[in-house]
Amino acid sequence: MAYTISPVFNGQHFNNQGTPLSGGRIYFYVGGSFSTLQTIYANSAGSVELQNPVVLDSSGRAPAIFLDNTLSYNAALTLSNGTTVLQRYESFKAPAVEA
């Protein structure tokens, strides 16, 4: 399997008032679902799993998130309460790795 950096939710995130989304959460789900969490990784070898949901730091940033590029994902960015969805993506894949 190949693991590549997530094409979504990289960089800094903000709440609706424009301040950093401290403690915000990013959930990754099985493609086609917003109920079944999908495994995500902290490195390109896929050997270290990340906590799902990913919790943003005090400046609204997430660590590097790597995805299995053979799988389809759904993802949602929420406030720290985990219920207020700010943004979501459906049925996407990580880009394939070129040899």
N, C-alpha and C positions, 0 to 999 in steps of 0.2 A: 504494500500500500504506500501511497505517497501522501504527504501532509504539507499543506501550504497555508500561508497566512490568510486569515479571513478577509474576504473582499468587502465586508461591511463592519461598521462600528469600530473603526480604527480612529485614532486621534482623540481629540478632546470633545466632550459632550456637555451640553448646557440644558438647563431647565427652561420652561416657557418664559421666565423673566430675564433670561440671558445671563444667569450666573452659573458657574461650574456645577455640574450635576454630581456633587459629592454624595457618595453612597448609592448612586444609581445602580441599577442592575441590568445586565444583558443576559437574556435567556436564549439558549440554542436548543431547538426542537428537531425531531425527526421531520423531514420534508413532508408537507401535507397535514401537519398536526401542530396545534398549539397546546398540547397536553402531555406529550411524551418527550422528555428531555433526551437530547443526543449528546454523546461523549465529545468533549473538546479537549485540546491538548496545549501544552505550554512550550512545545518544541517541535522542530521539523521532523524529528525521528518518530514522533507519536508515542514516545516512551514515558511521558509525564502528563498525567491527566490534570486538567484545570477544574476547579470548582465550578459547577453550573447551577445557579447563575454566577456570572462574573460580577464582582462588586467593584465599582469604580472608586478610585482614590479621591482624596480631598480636592484635587484639581479637575475631577471629572474624566480621568484617563483610565483606560483598561490596560492590563499587560498584553503582550503579544498573544494572539489567539490563533491557533493552528487547527485546521479542519482536514478531515479525511476527504480527499478530492474524488473519491468514488461514491460518496454519499450526497444526498440532497438534504438541505437544512431549511428550517424556518427560524427567524430570530426576532426578538422583541427587546426594545430598550424601555425600561420603566423607571419611575421614581423609586426612591429607596423603600417605599412601602410594597413594591412588587406588583401593585395592582393597576396603577395609572400608566397606561401605555403611551409613550411619546412618539415612538416610531417602530415600524415593523417591516420585515422583508419575508416574502414567501417563496418557497421552492427555488433556492439558489444553490449553486455548487462552488466550491473553491476552485480557482483556476488550476488546470493541469500543469504538472511540472514537466519541463522539457529536459530531456536527457542530454 
